[in-house]
């Protein structure tokens, strides 16, 4: 891991560390503007204004000039990651054969790769032993070492259900309530429930089959909301999706609209999701240089599923992008910028695609105001890239600088 230090070390002896970043263009989480100056003081944005002089003319020791082709954005937010998976060919087996010390070391490495890609906030939707909570606490004490982690802990799943190896097996109304309370007590930022089966767990029901019914989902949502926690529902099957919507979950993960006969996103189901109060977390993004997983049924349905994603966007659904990073070689932990390009290819406007990993993602993850925007009072989690990510989303992969809580880490 690279050594991290405050960018202007000569100011470390004082109580205030303040500097100004100058950029050729700026995306503030909502709109793109021209040359701008962003002032950072003690890790918080304290000023945003148009640049008053040409880039390259300033030489003050408290000015970071990003150059004439630069764009400054809020640090990216990945709404769906798994730091505990190693992005290898068999991440489940890898997870099961190592102890917690080795697993935590791998999670640190994964988090560092995300931070260096400009992903400064991650929502971890499944770990073992609350290790992501522990890592998040570590990064809260030393924010320059990794992204802010919003952890779900072990996801709620049925006995031998999807991702049961994380240790979150639970059934029955009282068991579910106690599981939600435990996650609240352990410091989780969100509750994850496996409403349907999944592809990575051979013992679970098929992805289109529900693991929990409507009553169970309502118990979890009611208890989580009573404690101030949002609920994320893994939902591939049509029934699971519709019941999660009815139960009032905060985010719907995957939304593949699977049935026994394949993906069937009928207009009524699409409308119900788009018109619901739930955010729709589309798990897009893959490294095109790495092999796809060996799930023939899912691959054969990809065109239909992607069409459903396009329809949900056009229908006005509240869409955020999560990468599902870690689940295989095609999903390395720094893959989120590819998800933005994928969304634009599906028909998203570039501004909406960028908002879905910044300002809208901040709302979905419960960190609106602090994250996902460049505005006075927000955390100085910032990404600088070369080029214009609105006209060329691939520019997100040309990283020039990353700041985490005001500290330049790249």
N, C-alpha and C positions, 0 to 999 in steps of 0.2 A: 504494500500500500504506500502511496506517495505521502511524503511528509506534508502536513497542512500548516499553514501559518497565516496570520492576519496580513492582508495585502500590503499595508503600509506599516512595516514593523517599527519605524521610528516613532510612531504615535502610540505604541503599546504602553509606554510609560505614563501616559495621561489617562484620564477617566473617560475620554471621548475619542472614538476612532471614526473619523469622518472623511469622506472622499466623494468625488463626483465621477460618474461614468458618462462618457460622451459616445453617442452612437449615430450612425447615418440614418437609421430608421428604428421605429419602436412599435411593437405590438403589445398593447397594454392588457391583453386578455379579452378585449372586445373589438378594438379597431386598430388599424395601422396608421401611423403618422410618420412625419419626416424627421430630420435631425433633432435629437433630443439630448437633454442632460438630466441625469437621475442622480440625486444626492442620497448617500447612504450614511447613516450615523448609528453606531453601535448596533449594527445588524438589522436596522429598520429603515425603510425608505422614508426620507424626510423632505424630498423635493422632486418634482417632475415638471420640466418646462422645456420649451423649444430651445435648441442650441443657438447661442447668440453669435458664435464665431465659426469659421470654417474648421472642419475636423483636421487635425494635424497641426493646428497653430498653437494649441495650448501645450505648455511644457511644465506646468506646475507639478510639484511632487505629490499633490493630492488629487490628480486627475488621471483617470484611466481612459485613454482615447482608443476606441475599438477599431477605428479605421474607416475609410470611405465606402466599403462594401458591407458594413456590419448591420445586423439587426439584433436588437435586444428584446427578449421576451421574458415573461414570468417563467420560473423553473417549471418543467413539465410535471404533471401529476398522472401517475399510472394507477388507475382505479381497481386493477385486478392483477395481483402478482402472487407468486409463491416463492419466497426466498429459500424455503426449505428444500425445494426441488433443484437439482443441479443442472438442468437443461441438457442432460446426457441422454443416451439411447434408452435407458431404463431407470428413470428417476425414482420410481417407487422402490425398486430393489436397492438402489444406492442409499435411499433414506433409511431403509430397514436394517441395513448391515452396519451402520455407524452409530457411535454413541453421541450423546448430546454435545460434548465438547467439540468433536469433529464437525458435527452438524452446524453448530454455531459459528465455527470458523469459516465454513463454506458460505453461510448466510452473510457474514461480513464481506467476503469477497464479492458475492453477488450484489450486495448493496453498494459497494464501491464502484462496480462497473456501471450501475445505474446512475450514480451521482456524476460520474465522469461523462456520461451521455447527456447530462442536463436534466435528469429526472430527479427532482429534489423532494418530492413527496410520493410515497407509495402506500397503497392500501393492501395489506397482506391478508389474503382471504383463506388462509389455511396453513397452520404450522403444527409442530409437535411440542407438547410441554410448555406452551406459552413462550417459546424461545424468541419469537418476533417481538413480544412485549418487552422481554429483557433487553433485546438489541435496541429497541426503540428508546428505552430508558438510557442506555449507554449513549446513544446519539443525542438525546436531549441534553445530557451533561456536556457533551463534546460535539456540537452540532456540525462542525466542519468535517467530521469523520464519515458521515453518511446522510442519506435522505431522512426526512421525518417519516416515521413508520406509524401507520394507523392499522393496528392489528386486530384480527378477529379471534386469534387463538385457534384451538382445534375446532373445526366446523362441526355443527350438530348433524349427526347422521344416525341412521338406524343400525341395529346390530349387523355387522358385516356389510354395512351399506357403503355408499361411495365415499372413498377416502377414510374409511374406518381406522386405517393404520395411524392416523394422526391422534387417535385417542378420544374422539368426541362422540362415541356411541351413546345414544340416549333414546328412550321411548316413554310414552305416557305423559299426561299433562303435568303432573307434579315433577316428574323427572326433567321435563323441558324447562319448567319454571326455575328449578334449581340450577340447571345448566346455564341459563341466562344470568342468574344472580352471580354464579361463580365467575363468569366472564366479566361482569361489571366489577366485581370485587378485585379481580386480577389486573384491572386497568385496561381492558380491551376498549377499542374505539368503535367497534361494530360487532354485531352478531351475524355469523354466517350459518345458513341452514341449507342442507342438501335436499331441496324439494323433490328432485328426481334423481334417478341413477346417473352414472357417468361412465365414460369409456376407460378410465385408468384403473378401475377396480373390478377385477374379474369376478369377485364374489357378489357384487351388488346386482340389483335388478338392472335391466336394460335402460339406456338413457331416456327412452320415451316413457318409462313407467314411473309413477309417483312413489316416493318413499314415505312421505307424510301427507296426511289429508288436510282438508280445509280447517278442521277444528284444531289440529296440532299447530298449523301455521298461525292461526289466530292467537293461540296461547303464547307463542314465541313473540309475535309482534306486540301484543298487549303488554307483556312483561318487559320486553326491551324498551318500549316507548315509555313505560312507567318509570324506568330507570334512566331515561334520557339517551338511550342507545338506538341507532338505526339498525335495520335488518337488511342483509343482502341474501337473496335467495338464488342458489344455483338451480336453474330450471331449463331443461332441454325439452321436456314433453309438453304438449299442448295443454293437457289437464293440469300439470304442475304450474305452468305459466299462468293459466286463468285463475287457479285457486290462490296463487301468490298475489296476483293483482287484487282479488277479492279480499284477501286477508290484510292488505295494506302495507306490503313490504316496501322498503324505501328504494332498493335497487334490484332489478331483475338481471341476473347474470346469464349470458349466452343467448337466451331466447331463440332456440333453434327450431321451435314449432314441430318437434318430432312426434310421429305416430308410429304404430307398428309397420305401416306401409311407407314410411319415410317422412320427410319434411312436408307438412301441409299447412302453410300459413294462410288460412282462409281470411277473407276480408273482415269478417266479424271479429275474429280473434285479434287481427292486426289493429283494428279500430279500438278495441278494448284496452290494449296495451298502450297505444298512442295517446288515448284520452285519459288514462289513469294518472294518478299522482306519482307513480313510481318513475324513477330514472331508469333508462334502459342502458345497461352496460354491455356494449358490443365488444366481444373479445376478438379483435382484429390484430393484424400485424404478424409478419413472419420474415425471417431472414431468407431471402431468395436463394442464397448460396448454400443452404443446408437442407437436408432431406425432410420431406413431410412424414408424419407418423403413419404407421401401418394400421389405419382404421378405414378400410375400403368403403364401408357404408357411409361414414361421415364425409369422406372425400367425394363420393358420388353425389352427395346431397349438397355440396358446397355452393353450387350455382343457385339453387333454390333458396338456401339459407341467406346467401348474400343478397339475393333479390328481396327477401323479407327485410333485411337491414335497410336497404335502399327505400323500401316502401314506408318503413317506420319513420325514417328521417323526413320523407316528403309529407307524411301525415302530421308532422309536428311533434313527434315524441321527444322527450327530454333525453337526448343521447349523450352518453359519455363513452370514451374509449378506454378499454383495459386490455392489456396484452395477453394475460394468462401466462406471463413469463415464467420460465423454469420447467414447463411440462415436457420439453423435448428439445432436441438440437435446433429445430427450426424456431424455437422460442427462447433465445438467450435473454438474459435479464435486461439488456439494453435495447430491446427490440421496439419499444414504443414509437419512435419516430417513423418506422415503417407503417404502423397502424394509421398514422395521419395521412400518409400517401395513399394507403388502401381506401380510406374513407373518401378522399377526393376522387379516386378512380370510380367509386360507387356513385358519385354524383353530389357529394357534400360540397357546399361552397368552401373554399379554403379558409375563410374566416371562421365558419362554423366548426370546421375540423380542428382548427387551432384552439378555439374556445372549448371544445370537448375534452381537451387535455390540459386546460388551464382554468378559466373562470367557471365554466359549467361543472367541470370535475370537482372544483373546490366546493361548490354548492352541494353536489351529490355526496361528497365525503365529509361534510360538516365542518369545513375549515374556511368557508367563505369569509372574505375580509382579510384574513392573514395570508392566504395562499392564492395562487392563480391569477394575480393581477399585478400591475405596476402602478401603484398609487400611494399617496402619502399614508403612512400607518401600516402598510403591508410589510411582511417579512421580506428581507432582501435576499430572496431565493431567486436567482436570475440566470438566464441562459443567453449567451451571445453566439450567433451563428454568422457565417458568411453568406451573403446573398439575401434574397427576399423569399421567405417561406410562404408568402401568400401566392406569389406567381410560380414558385418552384418549391413544393413541399419537401423535396429531397434536401433542401438547404438545411433542414433540421439536423442532418447528419454531418454537416460541416461545422463542428463545434469549435469556437474560438476561445470561449471562456465560460466558466461556471462559477457562480457565487452561491454559497450556502450560508444563510444568516449573516451575510455581509463579508464572509471570508472567501477569498478567491481560492478555489480548490483545483482549478484547471486554467 
